[in-house]
Amino acid sequence: MLAKKTSKNQVTLPKKILKEIPDTDYFDVSLREGSVVLRPVTVAEHGSRLASIRKKIRDLGIKSSDIGQAIQWARERGRRQR
């Protein structure tokens, strides 16, 4: 598909492409091997992502002690692999 850059360095994305990606207003833009890569980004209110993670942990029944044990296990495993 063809897209044209305007005099203000703006590019309109084709509707066919936009139908295939999540509804978003922001994109992470990078350059990879000479190609422009756009990745949809969700902008969330400060602290809301952490709150959703805590809710998921609570819903799964994971306790603080479980998390502590998982961290300890990962650290010990990392030391063994060095």
Long-range contacts (C-beta under 8 A, 24 or more apart in sequence): 13-38
